Amino acid sequence: MAKTALRPSPPPLEANDVAIVGGGTVLWFVGFLVLIPFKGSLEQHGHGSWPWICLSGAALGLIGLWYCRARRDAIRRDREQAAESPATRLD
């Protein structure tokens, strides 16, 4: 069977990572707030850790927000620096 030619990989899609991680962080915190009133009932049924899992997810989301913002800013600085520096040409 003949091998087919490989196609080049498409460029990566750009997404608003800060908004995505921020939305997930908010959802984890809302889950924590919803579960707190039911903490006693959850503990009776062996699920007492659920609110704390949600709070941990929100805390990790805050770390993710910090990381995504730092990454976004670094990419922006790199693009600005590349646009300002003259391109070297090989003739």
C-alpha positions in Angstrom: 0.0 0.0 0.0 1.4 3.4 -1.0 2.0 6.0 1.6 0.2 9.3 1.2 2.0 12.6 1.6 1.8 14.2 5.0 0.0 17.5 5.3 1.6 20.3 7.3 0.1 20.9 10.7 -2.3 23.8 10.9 -1.3 26.7 13.1 -2.6 26.5 16.7 -5.9 28.2 17.4 -5.8 31.2 19.7 -8.3 31.3 22.5 -9.1 33.6 25.3 -7.5 31.5 28.0 -8.0 34.0 30.7 -11.8 34.1 30.1 -12.0 30.3 30.0 -10.0 29.7 33.2 -11.9 32.6 34.9 -15.2 31.1 34.0 -14.1 27.7 35.4 -12.9 29.3 38.6 -16.2 31.1 39.1 -18.1 27.8 38.5 -16.0 26.1 41.2 -16.6 28.9 43.7 -20.3 28.8 42.9 -20.3 25.1 43.5 -18.7 25.7 46.9 -21.3 28.3 47.8 -24.1 26.0 46.8 -22.8 23.0 48.8 -22.0 24.9 52.0 -25.7 24.9 53.2 -25.8 21.1 52.7 -22.5 20.4 54.5 -24.2 18.5 57.3 -26.3 16.3 55.0 -23.3 15.7 52.8 -21.2 14.5 55.8 -24.0 12.1 56.9 -23.8 10.5 53.5 -20.0 10.3 53.3 -19.6 13.3 50.9 -18.3 15.9 53.4 -15.3 16.7 51.3 -17.3 17.9 48.3 -17.4 21.6 49.4 -13.7 21.6 50.0 -13.0 20.0 46.7 -14.9 22.9 45.1 -13.0 25.4 47.1 -9.7 23.8 46.1 -10.8 24.0 42.5 -11.4 27.7 42.9 -8.0 28.2 44.5 -6.3 26.3 41.7 -8.3 28.3 39.2 -6.8 31.5 40.7 -3.3 30.1 40.2 -4.4 29.2 36.6 -5.6 32.8 36.1 -2.2 34.1 37.3 -0.4 31.8 34.9 -2.7 32.5 31.9 -2.3 36.3 32.4 1.5 36.0 32.6 1.6 33.8 29.5 -0.7 36.2 27.6 1.4 39.2 28.6 4.7 37.4 27.6 3.3 36.5 24.2 2.2 40.1 23.7 5.6 41.4 24.7 7.3 38.9 22.3 5.1 39.9 19.4 5.8 43.6 20.0 9.5 43.0 20.3 9.5 41.0 17.0 7.5 43.7 15.3 9.9 46.5 16.5 13.2 44.7 15.6 14.2 44.7 12.0 13.9 41.4 10.2 17.2 40.0 9.1 17.3 38.9 5.5 19.7 36.4 3.9 20.4 37.5 0.3 
